[in-house]
Structures are given as C-alpha cells and as structure tokens.
Amino acid sequence: MDETTAPVLDPGRGTTKTGYLWALARDDRPRGGEDPPGVSTSTPPGRAGENAETFLTGFDGILQIDGYQGYNRLAKPSRKGGAPVRVAHCWAHVLLSASKIGGRLPGPACCSTIPTPT
C-alpha cells in the first residue's frame, strides 16, 4: 500500500488543490497463487492514518508499507474494521532510513543477508 499526491479539482475555486491517491496492489503469483493480480485505489480528502484504516476495512493479512507513521494504527489491537494487520516494511525505505542515520548506504554485505523468497 502506498499513497501519493495528485492535483484534484477544487470546485468553486477554478483551480486545483493537492489530493491524495491511495493504491493497494496484490499479486500472489510469485508465491504460487492462482488469482490474477489486482490494484484498488481510493481518493480520500487527506493523508491521515484513518483514511488507510477505512480503505482497509475488512482486510486481515500481511500488508507491505513504507515508514509513514499513519500506518501504525493498522497493526494495533484497537484497529477499526478488522484484526491488526501483519506489517511487512519495504526494504528500500529501511535502507533509505539507514542511509539518513549513517550518512551512506550499507554495502553489499548488508543486502546479501536479506532473505529472498523462493
């Protein structure tokens, strides 16, 4: 799941404003799934975490996300709309955070320790 900004019409003002497009993709084929891949989108009025919670009402499973703090509520027992999701953080964002802390990206030895699914 990820969200990004997009210009949207601002009725009555004759201009656009910043809106958010949330996308949720699924593709289980690399893991032996037989269902076709799919993408679902939502365009709530903002980036607040409750928008992700509403979008995922009824979803129970593993969700790959970036480090956006608004997603934290999805893994809490108090989550509205379903059981807490199991979180899979995006390795690209983990490495980016590590580079900001240490000033450089980890070397190849770091990446070779990351298990890859078979």
C-alpha positions as CSV (number, residue, x, y, z in Angstrom):
1,M,0.0,0.0,0.0
2,D,1.2,3.5,-0.7
3,E,-0.1,7.0,-1.2
4,T,1.0,9.8,-3.3
5,T,-0.1,13.4,-4.0
6,A,-2.1,14.3,-7.1
7,P,-3.7,17.6,-8.3
8,V,-7.5,17.4,-8.0
9,L,-10.2,19.9,-8.9
10,D,-11.3,22.3,-6.2
11,P,-14.9,23.0,-7.2
12,G,-16.0,26.7,-6.9
13,R,-12.4,28.0,-6.9
14,G,-11.5,27.5,-10.5
15,T,-8.2,25.8,-9.6
16,T,-6.8,22.6,-8.2
17,K,-5.6,21.5,-4.8
18,T,-3.4,18.8,-3.5
19,G,-5.2,15.5,-3.2
20,Y,-4.1,12.0,-2.3
21,L,-4.3,8.8,-4.2
22,W,-4.0,5.6,-2.2
23,A,-3.2,2.4,-4.0
24,L,-3.3,-1.2,-2.8
25,A,-1.8,-3.9,-5.1
26,R,-1.9,-7.6,-4.8
27,D,-0.1,-10.3,-6.8
28,D,0.4,-13.7,-5.2
29,R,1.6,-15.4,-8.5
30,P,5.3,-15.4,-7.4
31,R,4.2,-17.4,-4.3
32,G,2.1,-19.9,-6.2
33,G,-1.2,-18.0,-6.0
34,E,-3.7,-18.6,-8.9
35,D,-5.7,-15.4,-8.5
36,P,-5.0,-12.7,-11.0
37,P,-3.1,-9.6,-9.8
38,G,-5.2,-6.5,-8.9
39,V,-5.0,-2.9,-7.8
40,S,-7.5,-1.0,-5.8
41,T,-7.4,2.8,-5.4
42,S,-9.0,5.3,-3.1
43,T,-9.0,9.2,-3.1
44,P,-9.8,10.3,0.4
45,P,-9.6,14.0,1.3
46,G,-6.2,13.7,3.1
47,R,-3.3,11.6,4.2
48,A,-4.4,10.9,7.7
49,G,-4.0,7.3,9.0
50,E,-7.7,6.9,9.5
51,N,-8.1,7.0,5.7
52,A,-5.9,3.9,5.4
53,E,-7.9,2.3,8.2
54,T,-11.2,3.0,6.3
55,F,-9.7,1.8,3.0
56,L,-8.7,-1.5,4.5
57,T,-11.9,-2.2,6.4
58,G,-12.4,-6.0,6.3
59,F,-8.8,-6.7,5.3
60,D,-6.9,-9.2,7.5
61,G,-3.5,-10.2,6.4
62,I,0.0,-9.1,5.6
63,L,0.5,-5.5,4.3
64,Q,3.7,-4.1,2.8
65,I,4.1,-0.4,3.7
66,D,6.7,2.3,3.9
67,G,7.6,4.2,7.1
68,Y,4.7,6.6,7.1
69,Q,3.6,6.9,10.7
70,G,-0.1,7.0,9.8
71,Y,0.1,3.3,9.0
72,N,1.0,2.4,12.6
73,R,-2.7,2.3,13.6
74,L,-3.3,-0.7,11.3
75,A,-1.2,-3.0,13.4
76,K,-2.8,-2.1,16.8
77,P,-5.4,-4.3,18.5
78,S,-7.7,-1.3,18.6
79,R,-7.8,-1.1,14.8
80,K,-11.2,-0.3,13.4
81,G,-12.6,-2.5,10.6
82,G,-10.7,-5.7,11.3
83,A,-8.0,-7.5,13.2
84,P,-4.5,-6.0,13.4
85,V,-2.6,-6.4,10.1
86,R,0.8,-8.0,10.0
87,V,3.2,-5.4,8.7
88,A,6.0,-6.1,6.1
89,H,8.1,-3.0,5.8
90,C,9.6,-2.0,2.4
91,W,13.4,-2.8,2.3
92,A,14.0,0.2,0.1
93,H,12.6,2.5,2.8
94,V,14.5,0.7,5.5
95,L,17.8,1.2,3.6
96,L,16.9,4.9,2.9
97,S,16.4,5.4,6.7
98,A,19.7,3.7,7.4
99,S,21.5,6.0,5.0
100,K,20.0,9.1,6.6
101,I,21.2,7.9,10.0
102,G,24.7,6.7,9.0
103,G,25.3,9.1,6.1
104,R,25.8,6.4,3.5
105,L,24.0,3.3,2.2
106,P,25.0,-0.1,3.6
107,G,27.4,-2.1,1.4
108,P,26.6,-5.3,-0.5
109,A,27.2,-7.5,2.6
110,C,24.1,-5.9,4.2
111,C,21.9,-6.7,1.2
112,S,23.3,-10.3,0.9
113,T,21.9,-11.0,4.4
114,I,18.3,-10.1,3.4
115,P,16.5,-13.4,2.7
116,T,14.8,-13.6,-0.7
117,P,11.6,-15.8,-1.1
118,T,11.9,-18.9,-3.3
